[in-house]
Amino acid sequence: MSGFRKAERKKAKLRLGISAPSGCGKTMGSLLLAYGILKAEHPDFSDEQIWSLVALIDTEEGSGELYVGARKYGITIGQFNYCRISAPFGVKKYTDNLHDAERNGWEVVIEDSISHAWAASGGILDKKDRISEQKGNNSYTAWRFVTPEHNAFIDAMLQSPAHIIATMRSKTEYVQEKGADGKTTIRKVGMAPVQRDGMEYEFTTVFDINFDCFASATKDRTDLFSEVDAAGRLVKKSFLITPDTGRILHEWLNTGVETLDTLCERLAGEIRAANAEGLSMIYHKSGPLLERITAERPEWNPFITELFEARAKELGLTA
């Protein structure tokens, strides 16, 4: 029997990489983009409710919290869910906190930055070097111990029910340029992200931010961030990351049929936003969906049950 079927475009979750040198707006851009996605998903939510669905895993010495209260493009950064991790930066710390965010039902998770999981103390390269120094190992054989860990780290992001925004530091290089006046100037440029070669292929889209804080898409499956010029050439757009960037991505991600995952996520959002009367209605109308979850994704049952119970307790409907 053939395993083929008609290809079908399905709704998807964001898998976005943002690469930039230090100080060029990775964190602020991620927060604004997260706000834009969630505001498009939940147009009736207050800003406080929107920010309560954002989680940020911070490896940058607590810098993520400094953005709370900042105002940009008419948006005030609210109190998002925050977790700081420090050295050693083993990938398990990232995945444990990602799974914690998923259990809480937070809809956008920002991992800021995943470069530490690769090149910082306790990261993959550091662990590989320590293994290669042990008797009986070398640099080549050490990879077989750490590659599965890195693959599991990637899989956790790709399989998450949340939107994922992963920032990466860029290597920095200086280039000499001759201006129109003939004078030579030195310009600082961002280079490849500090991560394993080919990491960009794991994401739906990758933004590269330059030193002027303008982004362009170096990898893009959406075709939203490029255009064809008068000569028929494909030209990358240069843009500032704003909440509108999130809205545009949300529209693209929601083009297609709904999977069981997206139906469950919508149910979770309805539960979290419901009042007392609405919660009862949601419970009764969701019977067929709950039966489908039991049949296809039984591991989700405890999550949905806990969500109903937690919301009922918040509304004072339980003793």
C-alpha positions in Angstrom: 0.0 0.0 0.0 1.3 3.4 -0.9 2.2 5.8 1.9 1.6 8.9 -0.3 -1.3 11.3 0.2 -2.1 14.8 -1.1 0.2 17.4 0.4 -1.6 19.8 2.7 -0.6 23.1 4.2 -1.1 23.0 8.0 -1.1 25.8 10.5 2.3 26.0 12.2 4.1 27.4 15.2 6.9 29.9 14.8 10.5 28.7 14.7 12.5 31.9 14.5 16.2 32.5 14.9 17.5 36.0 15.5 21.3 36.5 15.0 23.0 39.8 15.9 26.1 41.2 17.5 25.8 42.2 21.1 23.7 45.4 21.6 21.9 45.3 18.3 18.4 44.6 19.6 17.9 40.8 19.7 16.1 40.8 23.0 13.9 43.9 22.4 13.1 42.7 18.9 12.1 39.3 20.3 9.8 40.8 22.9 8.1 43.1 20.4 7.6 40.3 17.9 6.2 38.0 20.6 3.7 40.7 21.6 2.7 41.1 17.9 2.0 37.4 17.5 0.0 37.1 20.6 -2.0 40.3 20.0 -3.0 38.9 16.6 -3.9 35.6 18.2 -5.8 37.1 21.1 -7.1 40.5 19.9 -9.5 40.9 23.0 -6.7 40.2 25.6 -5.4 43.1 27.7 -1.7 43.8 27.4 -1.3 42.3 30.9 -2.8 39.1 29.6 -0.6 39.2 26.5 2.6 39.5 28.5 1.5 36.7 30.9 1.8 34.3 27.9 5.4 35.2 27.1 8.4 33.4 28.7 12.0 34.4 28.4 15.0 32.2 29.3 17.9 34.6 29.9 21.6 33.7 29.7 22.7 37.3 29.5 23.5 38.1 33.1 19.9 39.2 33.9 19.7 41.7 31.1 16.3 40.5 30.0 14.5 41.9 33.0 15.8 45.4 32.2 13.3 45.7 29.4 10.3 45.5 31.7 8.6 48.9 31.5 10.4 50.0 28.4 8.3 51.7 25.8 8.8 51.1 22.0 6.5 51.7 19.0 3.7 52.6 21.4 4.0 49.4 23.3 5.1 49.1 27.0 7.0 45.9 27.7 5.0 44.2 30.5 5.8 41.6 33.1 6.5 38.5 31.1 7.6 35.2 32.7 11.3 35.2 33.3 13.9 32.6 34.1 17.7 33.2 34.4 20.2 30.5 33.8 23.9 30.7 34.5 27.0 28.7 33.8 27.4 25.8 33.2 25.2 26.2 30.2 24.3 22.6 29.6 21.5 22.0 27.1 19.4 20.3 29.8 18.9 23.6 31.5 17.4 25.0 28.4 15.1 22.0 27.7 14.0 21.7 31.3 12.9 25.4 31.4 11.3 25.1 28.0 9.2 22.2 29.2 8.3 24.1 32.3 7.0 27.0 30.2 5.0 24.5 28.1 3.4 23.0 31.2 2.4 26.5 32.3 0.7 27.0 28.9 2.8 30.0 27.9 2.5 30.5 24.2 5.8 32.2 23.2 9.2 31.1 24.6 12.2 33.3 23.9 15.6 31.5 24.4 18.0 34.4 24.8 20.6 33.2 23.8 21.2 29.7 22.5 24.8 30.6 21.7 25.7 29.8 25.3 24.5 26.2 24.9 27.1 25.8 22.1 30.2 27.8 23.0 30.0 28.9 26.6 31.1 27.2 29.8 29.3 23.9 30.1 28.1 24.1 26.5 28.5 21.5 23.8 31.9 22.5 22.7 33.2 22.7 26.3 31.8 19.3 27.1 33.3 17.9 23.8 36.7 19.3 24.7 36.6 17.8 28.2 35.6 14.4 26.9 38.4 14.5 24.2 41.0 15.0 27.0 39.9 11.8 28.8 42.0 8.6 28.2 40.8 6.7 25.1 39.1 9.6 23.4 40.1 12.3 20.9 38.3 15.2 19.3 36.7 13.1 16.7 35.3 10.3 19.0 34.1 12.9 21.6 31.5 14.1 19.1 29.6 10.9 19.4 28.9 11.7 23.1 27.7 15.3 22.7 26.0 15.2 19.3 22.9 13.4 20.7 22.6 16.0 23.4 22.7 18.8 20.8 20.2 17.0 18.6 17.8 16.6 21.6 18.1 20.3 22.3 17.1 21.1 18.7 14.3 18.6 18.8 12.9 20.1 22.0 12.5 23.5 20.2 11.1 22.0 17.0 8.5 19.8 18.7 7.4 22.4 21.2 3.7 23.4 21.2 4.8 27.0 21.8 6.2 29.6 19.4 9.9 29.6 19.7 12.2 32.6 19.2 15.9 31.7 19.7 18.5 34.4 19.7 22.1 33.9 18.7 25.2 36.0 19.1 27.0 36.9 15.9 30.8 36.8 15.5 32.1 40.2 14.8 34.6 41.2 12.2 36.0 44.5 11.0 36.4 45.3 7.3 38.2 48.1 5.4 36.1 50.2 3.0 37.2 53.0 0.7 34.6 55.8 0.5 33.7 58.1 -2.4 36.3 60.6 -1.1 39.0 58.0 -1.4 39.5 57.7 2.3 39.7 54.2 3.9 37.3 53.6 6.8 36.9 50.7 9.2 33.4 49.2 9.6 32.3 46.6 12.0 30.1 43.8 10.6 28.2 40.9 12.0 29.3 37.5 10.9 27.9 33.9 11.3 25.9 33.1 14.4 27.7 31.5 17.3 26.1 28.0 17.0 26.7 24.8 15.2 27.2 25.1 11.5 23.9 24.7 9.7 21.8 25.6 12.7 19.9 28.2 10.6 18.4 25.3 8.6 16.5 24.2 11.7 14.4 27.4 11.7 11.5 28.5 9.5 13.0 31.9 9.3 16.3 33.5 10.5 16.7 37.3 10.9 20.2 38.8 10.9 20.3 42.2 12.6 23.1 44.6 11.6 24.8 47.3 13.7 22.2 49.9 12.6 19.5 47.6 14.2 18.0 46.8 10.8 17.0 43.1 10.2 17.0 41.1 7.0 16.0 37.4 6.5 19.1 35.3 5.7 16.8 32.2 5.6 13.1 32.4 5.0 10.5 29.8 4.1 7.7 32.4 4.4 8.8 34.6 1.4 7.5 37.5 3.5 10.8 39.3 3.8 12.0 39.6 0.2 10.7 41.1 -3.0 11.5 41.1 -6.7 12.9 44.3 -8.0 12.4 45.9 -11.5 15.2 43.8 -12.9 13.6 40.5 -11.7 16.1 40.0 -9.0 15.1 38.7 -5.5 16.0 41.4 -3.0 16.0 41.0 0.8 14.0 43.6 2.6 15.7 45.6 5.3 13.4 46.4 8.3 13.1 47.1 12.0 11.5 44.4 14.1 8.2 45.7 15.4 5.0 44.2 16.8 3.8 44.4 13.2 6.5 41.8 12.2 4.8 39.4 14.6 1.4 40.1 13.2 2.6 39.4 9.7 4.2 36.1 10.8 1.1 35.2 12.7 -1.0 35.6 9.5 1.3 33.3 7.6 1.5 30.7 10.3 -2.3 30.4 10.5 -2.7 29.9 6.7 -3.7 26.2 6.4 -5.8 23.5 8.1 -5.9 23.2 11.8 -4.1 20.2 13.4 -5.0 18.6 16.7 -2.1 20.6 18.3 -3.6 24.0 17.1 -7.1 23.0 18.3 -5.7 22.1 21.7 -3.8 25.3 21.9 -6.9 27.3 21.1 -8.9 25.4 23.8 -6.1 26.2 26.3 -6.3 29.9 25.4 -10.1 29.9 25.7 -9.9 28.3 29.2 -7.3 30.8 30.4 -9.5 33.8 29.3 -12.9 32.4 30.3 -15.2 33.8 33.0 -17.3 31.6 35.2 -20.1 31.2 32.8 -17.8 30.8 29.8 -15.7 28.1 31.5 -18.8 25.9 31.9 -19.8 26.4 28.3 -16.2 25.5 27.1 -16.2 22.4 29.2 -19.4 21.1 27.7 -18.8 22.0 24.1 -15.2 20.6 24.1 -16.4 17.0 24.7 -15.7 15.8 21.1 -12.2 17.4 21.1 -11.4 15.9 24.5 -12.4 12.5 23.1 -10.1 13.0 20.2 -7.2 14.0 22.5 -7.8 10.8 24.5 -7.5 8.8 21.4 -4.6 10.5 19.7 -2.7 12.4 22.3 -3.6 11.0 25.7 -0.5 12.5 27.3 -2.2 15.9 26.9 -5.2 14.9 29.1 -3.5 15.9 32.5 -2.5 19.3 31.0 -6.1 20.1 29.9 -7.5 18.8 33.2 -5.1 20.9 35.3 -5.9 23.9 33.2 -9.6 23.6 33.8 -9.1 23.1 37.5 -6.6 26.0 37.8 -9.0 28.4 36.0 -12.0 27.2 38.1 -9.9 27.9 41.3 -9.0 31.4 40.0 -12.7 32.1 39.5 -13.6 30.8 42.9 -15.6 27.9 41.5 -14.0 25.3 43.8 -13.6 25.0 47.5 
